[in-house]
Amino acid sequence: MPQHKVLFVTQRGQRHQQAALDAAPPEFEITMRRTTDKAEIVGLLPEAEFFVSERAGVIDADIIAAGRNLRLIQRLGSQVWDIDTEAAKRAGIPVCYWPVRTCVFVAEHMTMQMIALARRIREMMKITSEAADWGQKSERGDEDHFAYNWSGRQNIGALWRATVGIVGFGEIGTELARRLKGFESRVLYHKRQRLPARAEAELNLTYAASRDELIAPSDFVCSLLPYSKENDQTLSTAFFAAMKPDAIFVHCGSGAVVDEAALIEALRSGHLAGAALDTYTWEPLRADDPLLELARDPMVNLILTPHIGSGVIAAHRSERADDYTNLKALLSGGEVRYRLV
């Protein structure tokens, strides 16, 4: 069977690259590069029938012109503002995006973290399950008989119209911002390269010129930082001190970027109203991890989940099969999905 040449450009690590390669159907010959170097991409494109770009990366008129045999440009993810769709349209090359399932799942998980912490769900479950003597007569409920907040709980918050700051704004941050629009939240983001105005308008984003400007006014700080040597343990005492009192911290970024001892202290001191983590410096969590000791008290507003934000499987070929759906559809004469031009 003749193979169709695919240039696959990504910024993800080897484990994710291998999963994508393992998922490739046999009719495709994949050339994978971890690069943003324009000259390298231009040099590789002339032989390619398909150009797959994962999550982000400029695809300008020069790159499109180099793809003289291209039949499709496929963006994995929904950040398409760095693709020159007008140049692709002039060249007659279809451009599609494809939502990343795991990113959508993490965005949903982070939304759950924020709502659960704002409502102090662990404390509410404990109070409800105690079945204590509340000093009130229990009556059968109807439209006129109910015991609202019978335990006298205080400090119950909400995500609606809250200010949410996203640290590490990439594909997951984009999906999270889409979901927060329904809560009428004010969403702050900070990036080295600011998004175009149309992207900010589409996602209802407000740009913060610095990380401090993002953190200080936020009711919720969402960490989606990837791991790097520069990011290792950087969310530390100074970071949490910069958050406003009674703010909430949630983390679904890479492990080892959060100084967990500093986070514990910020919770114990009462400076933070709550925190939720899905990734950790040590995974799986060790039995003597101080986070576990703190989490054993249900009155502490701390939610720990076992790195399942993206679903039950990540960095696995079964999660990457959809990467090639539009490519296969085009070859079979079917309709491509999520088409931009």
Secondary structure, 3 states (H helix, E strand, C coil): CCCEEEEEEECCCHHHHHHHHHHCCCCEEEEEEECCCHHHHHHHHHHCCEEEEECCCCECHHHHHHCCCCCEEEEEECCCCCECHHHHHHHCCCEEEECCHHHHHHHHHHHHHHHHHHCCHHHHHHHHHHCCCCCCCCCCCECCECCCCCCCCCCCCCCCCCEEEEECCCHHHHHHHHHHHHHCCEEEECCCCCCCHHHHHHHCEEECCCHHHHHCCCCEEEECCCCCCCCCCCECHHHHHHCCCCEEEEECCCCCCECHHHHHHHHHCCCEEEEEECCCCCCCCCCCCHHHHHHCCCCCCEEECCCCCCCCCCCCHHHHHHHHHHHHHHHCCCCCCCECC
